[in-house]
Amino acid sequence: MAPHIVPMDYTNEPDVKIPIQLITNMPELKENPFKEQIVKTFSEDGAGNLSFNDFVDMFSVLSEMAPRELKAIYAFKIYGIIISSFIY
């Protein structure tokens, strides 16, 4: 995707983040109208820059094999609906 952003030495930069622009241009997300909100939902920094773990979490939830319950939880997060004990 962008090998130039991966440092040769992780001593000074142990946590590399992939910029949101690279992620939203991936074929899996490129045409999705909610792509930025999806990426920001999984981003630890909230700006859409993903660590490796964030990236894996995002595509695990978006996978066809992910449990429906997990998909439902993230669907509410992605579309900005606050989940509480009761949904009116």
Backbone atoms as SQL, in Angstrom:
CREATE TABLE atoms (id INTEGER PRIMARY KEY, chain TEXT, resi INTEGER, resn TEXT, atom TEXT, x REAL, y REAL, z REAL);
INSERT INTO atoms VALUES
  (1, 'A', 1, 'MET', 'N', 0.839, -1.178, 0.000),
  (2, 'A', 1, 'MET', 'CA', 0.000, 0.000, 0.000),
  (3, 'A', 1, 'MET', 'C', 0.886, 1.242, 0.000),
  (4, 'A', 2, 'ALA', 'N', 1.791, 1.357, 0.963),
  (5, 'A', 2, 'ALA', 'CA', 2.708, 2.499, 1.023),
  (6, 'A', 2, 'ALA', 'C', 3.936, 2.106, 1.836),
  (7, 'A', 3, 'PRO', 'N', 4.809, 1.303, 1.253),
  (8, 'A', 3, 'PRO', 'CA', 5.961, 0.813, 2.017),
  (9, 'A', 3, 'PRO', 'C', 6.884, 1.919, 2.526),
  (10, 'A', 4, 'HIS', 'N', 6.838, 3.083, 1.907),
  (11, 'A', 4, 'HIS', 'CA', 7.714, 4.183, 2.324),
  (12, 'A', 4, 'HIS', 'C', 7.366, 4.748, 3.707),
  (13, 'A', 5, 'ILE', 'N', 6.162, 4.468, 4.213),
  (14, 'A', 5, 'ILE', 'CA', 5.809, 4.992, 5.539),
  (15, 'A', 5, 'ILE', 'C', 6.232, 4.060, 6.673),
  (16, 'A', 6, 'VAL', 'N', 6.699, 2.876, 6.326),
  (17, 'A', 6, 'VAL', 'CA', 7.138, 1.916, 7.344),
  (18, 'A', 6, 'VAL', 'C', 8.621, 2.154, 7.623),
  (19, 'A', 7, 'PRO', 'N', 8.968, 2.496, 8.865),
  (20, 'A', 7, 'PRO', 'CA', 10.377, 2.776, 9.177),
  (21, 'A', 7, 'PRO', 'C', 11.226, 1.509, 9.173),
  (22, 'A', 8, 'MET', 'N', 12.493, 1.669, 8.867),
  (23, 'A', 8, 'MET', 'CA', 13.425, 0.541, 8.894),
  (24, 'A', 8, 'MET', 'C', 13.790, 0.188, 10.339),
  (25, 'A', 9, 'ASP', 'N', 13.716, 1.165, 11.219),
  (26, 'A', 9, 'ASP', 'CA', 14.055, 0.978, 12.628),
  (27, 'A', 9, 'ASP', 'C', 12.869, 1.442, 13.473),
  (28, 'A', 10, 'TYR', 'N', 12.314, 0.542, 14.248),
  (29, 'A', 10, 'TYR', 'CA', 11.136, 0.853, 15.068),
  (30, 'A', 10, 'TYR', 'C', 11.496, 1.424, 16.445),
  (31, 'A', 11, 'THR', 'N', 12.771, 1.657, 16.708),
  (32, 'A', 11, 'THR', 'CA', 13.196, 2.172, 18.006),
  (33, 'A', 11, 'THR', 'C', 12.577, 3.534, 18.299),
  (34, 'A', 12, 'ASN', 'N', 12.610, 4.418, 17.321),
  (35, 'A', 12, 'ASN', 'CA', 12.084, 5.771, 17.511),
  (36, 'A', 12, 'ASN', 'C', 10.597, 5.888, 17.196),
  (37, 'A', 13, 'GLU', 'N', 10.091, 4.997, 16.339),
  (38, 'A', 13, 'GLU', 'CA', 8.676, 5.039, 15.954),
  (39, 'A', 13, 'GLU', 'C', 8.058, 3.652, 16.085),
  (40, 'A', 14, 'PRO', 'N', 7.765, 3.226, 17.316),
  (41, 'A', 14, 'PRO', 'CA', 7.235, 1.869, 17.494),
  (42, 'A', 14, 'PRO', 'C', 5.800, 1.693, 16.996),
  (43, 'A', 15, 'ASP', 'N', 5.063, 2.783, 16.852),
  (44, 'A', 15, 'ASP', 'CA', 3.659, 2.682, 16.442),
  (45, 'A', 15, 'ASP', 'C', 3.419, 3.486, 15.169),
  (46, 'A', 16, 'VAL', 'N', 3.512, 2.822, 14.040),
  (47, 'A', 16, 'VAL', 'CA', 3.307, 3.469, 12.746),
  (48, 'A', 16, 'VAL', 'C', 1.811, 3.566, 12.480),
  (49, 'A', 17, 'LYS', 'N', 1.370, 4.709, 11.995),
  (50, 'A', 17, 'LYS', 'CA', -0.044, 4.920, 11.658),
  (51, 'A', 17, 'LYS', 'C', -0.175, 5.102, 10.153),
  (52, 'A', 18, 'ILE', 'N', -1.176, 4.459, 9.568),
  (53, 'A', 18, 'ILE', 'CA', -1.462, 4.615, 8.143),
  (54, 'A', 18, 'ILE', 'C', -2.425, 5.788, 8.005),
  (55, 'A', 19, 'PRO', 'N', -2.105, 6.786, 7.176),
  (56, 'A', 19, 'PRO', 'CA', -2.980, 7.955, 7.020),
  (57, 'A', 19, 'PRO', 'C', -4.339, 7.589, 6.418),
  (58, 'A', 20, 'ILE', 'N', -5.361, 8.307, 6.826),
  (59, 'A', 20, 'ILE', 'CA', -6.729, 8.056, 6.376),
  (60, 'A', 20, 'ILE', 'C', -6.853, 8.113, 4.853),
  (61, 'A', 21, 'GLN', 'N', -6.082, 8.982, 4.199),
  (62, 'A', 21, 'GLN', 'CA', -6.172, 9.112, 2.744),
  (63, 'A', 21, 'GLN', 'C', -5.799, 7.815, 2.038),
  (64, 'A', 22, 'LEU', 'N', -4.801, 7.110, 2.557),
  (65, 'A', 22, 'LEU', 'CA', -4.406, 5.837, 1.951),
  (66, 'A', 22, 'LEU', 'C', -5.469, 4.766, 2.162),
  (67, 'A', 23, 'ILE', 'N', -6.050, 4.754, 3.330),
  (68, 'A', 23, 'ILE', 'CA', -7.041, 3.727, 3.660),
  (69, 'A', 23, 'ILE', 'C', -8.330, 3.931, 2.875),
  (70, 'A', 24, 'THR', 'N', -8.796, 5.177, 2.785),
  (71, 'A', 24, 'THR', 'CA', -10.057, 5.442, 2.081),
  (72, 'A', 24, 'THR', 'C', -9.927, 5.270, 0.573),
  (73, 'A', 25, 'ASN', 'N', -8.705, 5.194, 0.061),
  (74, 'A', 25, 'ASN', 'CA', -8.512, 4.947, -1.372),
  (75, 'A', 25, 'ASN', 'C', -8.354, 3.471, -1.704),
  (76, 'A', 26, 'MET', 'N', -8.426, 2.618, -0.692),
  (77, 'A', 26, 'MET', 'CA', -8.359, 1.176, -0.951),
  (78, 'A', 26, 'MET', 'C', -9.605, 0.749, -1.717),
  (79, 'A', 27, 'PRO', 'N', -9.488, -0.226, -2.620),
  (80, 'A', 27, 'PRO', 'CA', -10.654, -0.674, -3.401),
  (81, 'A', 27, 'PRO', 'C', -11.837, -1.106, -2.539),
  (82, 'A', 28, 'GLU', 'N', -11.565, -1.661, -1.352),
  (83, 'A', 28, 'GLU', 'CA', -12.631, -2.136, -0.472),
  (84, 'A', 28, 'GLU', 'C', -13.475, -0.999, 0.102),
  (85, 'A', 29, 'LEU', 'N', -12.933, 0.206, 0.149),
  (86, 'A', 29, 'LEU', 'CA', -13.643, 1.338, 0.753),
  (87, 'A', 29, 'LEU', 'C', -13.889, 2.501, -0.202),
  (88, 'A', 30, 'LYS', 'N', -13.175, 2.535, -1.286),
  (89, 'A', 30, 'LYS', 'CA', -13.142, 3.703, -2.173),
  (90, 'A', 30, 'LYS', 'C', -14.512, 4.246, -2.561),
  (91, 'A', 31, 'GLU', 'N', -15.462, 3.387, -2.861),
  (92, 'A', 31, 'GLU', 'CA', -16.785, 3.814, -3.327),
  (93, 'A', 31, 'GLU', 'C', -17.824, 3.908, -2.214),
  (94, 'A', 32, 'ASN', 'N', -17.432, 3.615, -0.996),
  (95, 'A', 32, 'ASN', 'CA', -18.379, 3.639, 0.121),
  (96, 'A', 32, 'ASN', 'C', -18.598, 5.079, 0.588),
  (97, 'A', 33, 'PRO', 'N', -19.843, 5.552, 0.592),
  (98, 'A', 33, 'PRO', 'CA', -20.088, 6.938, 1.012),
  (99, 'A', 33, 'PRO', 'C', -19.784, 7.191, 2.492),
  (100, 'A', 34, 'PHE', 'N', -19.663, 6.152, 3.285),
  (101, 'A', 34, 'PHE', 'CA', -19.374, 6.281, 4.716),
  (102, 'A', 34, 'PHE', 'C', -17.920, 5.947, 5.046),
  (103, 'A', 35, 'LYS', 'N', -17.060, 5.884, 4.042),
  (104, 'A', 35, 'LYS', 'CA', -15.683, 5.412, 4.238),
  (105, 'A', 35, 'LYS', 'C', -14.921, 6.177, 5.321),
  (106, 'A', 36, 'GLU', 'N', -15.043, 7.501, 5.340),
  (107, 'A', 36, 'GLU', 'CA', -14.309, 8.272, 6.350),
  (108, 'A', 36, 'GLU', 'C', -14.828, 7.995, 7.756),
  (109, 'A', 37, 'GLN', 'N', -16.138, 7.897, 7.899),
  (110, 'A', 37, 'GLN', 'CA', -16.718, 7.604, 9.213),
  (111, 'A', 37, 'GLN', 'C', -16.345, 6.194, 9.667),
  (112, 'A', 38, 'ILE', 'N', -16.313, 5.244, 8.731),
  (113, 'A', 38, 'ILE', 'CA', -15.915, 3.871, 9.066),
  (114, 'A', 38, 'ILE', 'C', -14.492, 3.866, 9.615),
  (115, 'A', 39, 'VAL', 'N', -13.579, 4.492, 8.884),
  (116, 'A', 39, 'VAL', 'CA', -12.173, 4.500, 9.292),
  (117, 'A', 39, 'VAL', 'C', -11.991, 5.236, 10.618),
  (118, 'A', 40, 'LYS', 'N', -12.653, 6.364, 10.794),
  (119, 'A', 40, 'LYS', 'CA', -12.525, 7.125, 12.044),
  (120, 'A', 40, 'LYS', 'C', -13.064, 6.352, 13.243),
  (121, 'A', 41, 'THR', 'N', -14.076, 5.524, 13.019),
  (122, 'A', 41, 'THR', 'CA', -14.641, 4.711, 14.098),
  (123, 'A', 41, 'THR', 'C', -13.613, 3.728, 14.651),
  (124, 'A', 42, 'PHE', 'N', -12.773, 3.200, 13.787),
  (125, 'A', 42, 'PHE', 'CA', -11.780, 2.213, 14.213),
  (126, 'A', 42, 'PHE', 'C', -10.441, 2.836, 14.601),
  (127, 'A', 43, 'SER', 'N', -10.291, 4.115, 14.403),
  (128, 'A', 43, 'SER', 'CA', -9.041, 4.815, 14.668),
  (129, 'A', 43, 'SER', 'C', -8.916, 5.176, 16.143),
  (130, 'A', 44, 'GLU', 'N', -7.811, 4.807, 16.762),
  (131, 'A', 44, 'GLU', 'CA', -7.579, 5.159, 18.169),
  (132, 'A', 44, 'GLU', 'C', -7.471, 6.664, 18.358),
  (133, 'A', 45, 'ASP', 'N', -6.912, 7.363, 17.367),
  (134, 'A', 45, 'ASP', 'CA', -6.742, 8.813, 17.513),
  (135, 'A', 45, 'ASP', 'C', -7.982, 9.602, 17.089),
  (136, 'A', 46, 'GLY', 'N', -8.977, 8.918, 16.529),
  (137, 'A', 46, 'GLY', 'CA', -10.220, 9.574, 16.136),
  (138, 'A', 46, 'GLY', 'C', -10.127, 10.377, 14.856),
  (139, 'A', 47, 'ALA', 'N', -8.917, 10.524, 14.316),
  (140, 'A', 47, 'ALA', 'CA', -8.714, 11.301, 13.090),
  (141, 'A', 47, 'ALA', 'C', -8.723, 10.419, 11.844),
  (142, 'A', 48, 'GLY', 'N', -8.726, 9.107, 12.048),
  (143, 'A', 48, 'GLY', 'CA', -8.758, 8.194, 10.918),
  (144, 'A', 48, 'GLY', 'C', -7.432, 7.557, 10.582),
  (145, 'A', 49, 'ASN', 'N', -6.385, 7.894, 11.311),
  (146, 'A', 49, 'ASN', 'CA', -5.082, 7.274, 11.093),
  (147, 'A', 49, 'ASN', 'C', -5.060, 5.952, 11.851),
  (148, 'A', 50, 'LEU', 'N', -4.779, 4.862, 11.141),
  (149, 'A', 50, 'LEU', 'CA', -4.888, 3.539, 11.748),
  (150, 'A', 50, 'LEU', 'C', -3.541, 2.902, 12.033),
  (151, 'A', 51, 'SER', 'N', -3.432, 2.318, 13.215),
  (152, 'A', 51, 'SER', 'CA', -2.286, 1.463, 13.526),
  (153, 'A', 51, 'SER', 'C', -2.571, 0.105, 12.882),
  (154, 'A', 52, 'PHE', 'N', -1.593, -0.778, 12.934),
  (155, 'A', 52, 'PHE', 'CA', -1.809, -2.113, 12.380),
  (156, 'A', 52, 'PHE', 'C', -2.989, -2.798, 13.067),
  (157, 'A', 53, 'ASN', 'N', -3.053, -2.699, 14.398),
  (158, 'A', 53, 'ASN', 'CA', -4.150, -3.328, 15.141),
  (159, 'A', 53, 'ASN', 'C', -5.503, -2.722, 14.776),
  (160, 'A', 54, 'ASP', 'N', -5.557, -1.396, 14.610),
  (161, 'A', 54, 'ASP', 'CA', -6.801, -0.737, 14.193),
  (162, 'A', 54, 'ASP', 'C', -7.243, -1.264, 12.830),
  (163, 'A', 55, 'PHE', 'N', -6.274, -1.382, 11.918),
  (164, 'A', 55, 'PHE', 'CA', -6.532, -1.843, 10.553),
  (165, 'A', 55, 'PHE', 'C', -7.112, -3.257, 10.559),
  (166, 'A', 56, 'VAL', 'N', -6.487, -4.135, 11.331),
  (167, 'A', 56, 'VAL', 'CA', -6.959, -5.525, 11.422),
  (168, 'A', 56, 'VAL', 'C', -8.346, -5.577, 12.058),
  (169, 'A', 57, 'ASP', 'N', -8.569, -4.799, 13.112),
  (170, 'A', 57, 'ASP', 'CA', -9.892, -4.753, 13.752),
  (171, 'A', 57, 'ASP', 'C', -10.966, -4.321, 12.762),
  (172, 'A', 58, 'MET', 'N', -10.677, -3.274, 11.982),
  (173, 'A', 58, 'MET', 'CA', -11.659, -2.754, 11.033),
  (174, 'A', 58, 'MET', 'C', -12.057, -3.817, 10.011),
  (175, 'A', 59, 'PHE', 'N', -11.066, -4.443, 9.389),
  (176, 'A', 59, 'PHE', 'CA', -11.401, -5.421, 8.365),
  (177, 'A', 59, 'PHE', 'C', -11.946, -6.722, 8.944),
  (178, 'A', 60, 'SER', 'N', -11.656, -7.011, 10.205),
  (179, 'A', 60, 'SER', 'CA', -12.272, -8.173, 10.856),
  (180, 'A', 60, 'SER', 'C', -13.767, -7.950, 11.042),
  (181, 'A', 61, 'VAL', 'N', -14.136, -6.758, 11.482),
  (182, 'A', 61, 'VAL', 'CA', -15.554, -6.439, 11.682),
  (183, 'A', 61, 'VAL', 'C', -16.287, -6.361, 10.342),
  (184, 'A', 62, 'LEU', 'N', -15.618, -5.848, 9.309),
  (185, 'A', 62, 'LEU', 'CA', -16.245, -5.729, 7.992),
  (186, 'A', 62, 'LEU', 'C', -16.300, -7.059, 7.238),
  (187, 'A', 63, 'SER', 'N', -15.608, -8.058, 7.755),
  (188, 'A', 63, 'SER', 'CA', -15.568, -9.377, 7.125),
  (189, 'A', 63, 'SER', 'C', -16.936, -10.058, 7.153),
  (190, 'A', 64, 'GLU', 'N', -17.185, -10.874, 6.154),
  (191, 'A', 64, 'GLU', 'CA', -18.435, -11.646, 6.114),
  (192, 'A', 64, 'GLU', 'C', -18.519, -12.634, 7.270),
  (193, 'A', 65, 'MET', 'N', -17.376, -13.021, 7.812),
  (194, 'A', 65, 'MET', 'CA', -17.331, -14.019, 8.879),
  (195, 'A', 65, 'MET', 'C', -17.558, -13.425, 10.274),
  (196, 'A', 66, 'ALA', 'N', -17.590, -12.118, 10.397),
  (197, 'A', 66, 'ALA', 'CA', -17.783, -11.484, 11.709),
  (198, 'A', 66, 'ALA', 'C', -19.191, -11.765, 12.224),
  (199, 'A', 67, 'PRO', 'N', -19.340, -11.978, 13.528),
  (200, 'A', 67, 'PRO', 'CA', -20.670, -12.226, 14.102),
  (201, 'A', 67, 'PRO', 'C', -21.595, -11.018, 13.898),
  (202, 'A', 68, 'ARG', 'N', -22.863, -11.295, 13.692),
  (203, 'A', 68, 'ARG', 'CA', -23.856, -10.233, 13.482),
  (204, 'A', 68, 'ARG', 'C', -23.904, -9.241, 14.633),
  (205, 'A', 69, 'GLU', 'N', -23.782, -9.749, 15.849),
  (206, 'A', 69, 'GLU', 'CA', -23.841, -8.883, 17.021),
  (207, 'A', 69, 'GLU', 'C', -22.721, -7.845, 16.987),
  (208, 'A', 70, 'LEU', 'N', -21.528, -8.282, 16.609),
  (209, 'A', 70, 'LEU', 'CA', -20.390, -7.373, 16.506),
  (210, 'A', 70, 'LEU', 'C', -20.617, -6.352, 15.392),
  (211, 'A', 71, 'LYS', 'N', -21.126, -6.813, 14.270),
  (212, 'A', 71, 'LYS', 'CA', -21.435, -5.908, 13.161),
  (213, 'A', 71, 'LYS', 'C', -22.478, -4.872, 13.573),
  (214, 'A', 72, 'ALA', 'N', -23.464, -5.297, 14.339),
  (215, 'A', 72, 'ALA', 'CA', -24.515, -4.374, 14.788),
  (216, 'A', 72, 'ALA', 'C', -23.945, -3.302, 15.710),
  (217, 'A', 73, 'ILE', 'N', -23.073, -3.697, 16.623),
  (218, 'A', 73, 'ILE', 'CA', -22.453, -2.730, 17.536),
  (219, 'A', 73, 'ILE', 'C', -21.699, -1.665, 16.748),
  (220, 'A', 74, 'TYR', 'N', -20.905, -2.094, 15.791),
  (221, 'A', 74, 'TYR', 'CA', -20.127, -1.134, 15.010),
  (222, 'A', 74, 'TYR', 'C', -20.985, -0.355, 14.028),
  (223, 'A', 75, 'ALA', 'N', -22.072, -0.925, 13.568),
  (224, 'A', 75, 'ALA', 'CA', -22.979, -0.168, 12.692),
  (225, 'A', 75, 'ALA', 'C', -23.519, 1.049, 13.431),
  (226, 'A', 76, 'PHE', 'N', -23.895, 0.874, 14.694),
  (227, 'A', 76, 'PHE', 'CA', -24.380, 2.006, 15.491),
  (228, 'A', 76, 'PHE', 'C', -23.274, 3.039, 15.697),
  (229, 'A', 77, 'LYS', 'N', -22.057, 2.577, 15.946),
  (230, 'A', 77, 'LYS', 'CA', -20.937, 3.505, 16.136),
  (231, 'A', 77, 'LYS', 'C', -20.636, 4.268, 14.845),
  (232, 'A', 78, 'ILE', 'N', -20.634, 3.561, 13.736),
  (233, 'A', 78, 'ILE', 'CA', -20.318, 4.180, 12.448),
  (234, 'A', 78, 'ILE', 'C', -21.349, 5.228, 12.069),
  (235, 'A', 79, 'TYR', 'N', -22.586, 4.940, 12.269),
  (236, 'A', 79, 'TYR', 'CA', -23.640, 5.866, 11.859),
  (237, 'A', 79, 'TYR', 'C', -23.995, 6.877, 12.937),
  (238, 'A', 80, 'GLY', 'N', -23.196, 6.936, 13.998),
  (239, 'A', 80, 'GLY', 'CA', -23.325, 7.990, 14.990),
  (240, 'A', 80, 'GLY', 'C', -24.496, 7.874, 15.934),
  (241, 'A', 81, 'ILE', 'N', -25.040, 6.697, 16.093),
  (242, 'A', 81, 'ILE', 'CA', -26.154, 6.499, 17.014),
  (243, 'A', 81, 'ILE', 'C', -25.593, 6.030, 18.348),
  (244, 'A', 82, 'ILE', 'N', -25.987, 6.677, 19.415),
  (245, 'A', 82, 'ILE', 'CA', -25.512, 6.294, 20.746),
  (246, 'A', 82, 'ILE', 'C', -26.341, 5.115, 21.245),
  (247, 'A', 83, 'ILE', 'N', -25.648, 4.045, 21.614),
  (248, 'A', 83, 'ILE', 'CA', -26.327, 2.856, 22.119),
  (249, 'A', 83, 'ILE', 'C', -26.514, 3.006, 23.628),
  (250, 'A', 84, 'SER', 'N', -27.727, 2.789, 24.068),
  (251, 'A', 84, 'SER', 'CA', -27.989, 2.799, 25.506),
  (252, 'A', 84, 'SER', 'C', -28.773, 1.537, 25.840),
  (253, 'A', 85, 'SER', 'N', -29.245, 1.445, 27.040),
  (254, 'A', 85, 'SER', 'CA', -30.008, 0.266, 27.438),
  (255, 'A', 85, 'SER', 'C', -31.283, 0.120, 26.627),
  (256, 'A', 86, 'PHE', 'N', -31.849, 1.242, 26.228),
  (257, 'A', 86, 'PHE', 'CA', -33.100, 1.214, 25.480),
  (258, 'A', 86, 'PHE', 'C', -32.942, 1.975, 24.172),
  (259, 'A', 87, 'ILE', 'N', -33.500, 1.427, 23.128),
  (260, 'A', 87, 'ILE', 'CA', -33.542, 2.124, 21.844),
  (261, 'A', 87, 'ILE', 'C', -34.990, 2.491, 21.599),
  (262, 'A', 88, 'TYR', 'N', -35.253, 3.776, 21.452),
  (263, 'A', 88, 'TYR', 'CA', -36.634, 4.245, 21.271),
  (264, 'A', 88, 'TYR', 'C', -36.977, 4.347, 19.809);
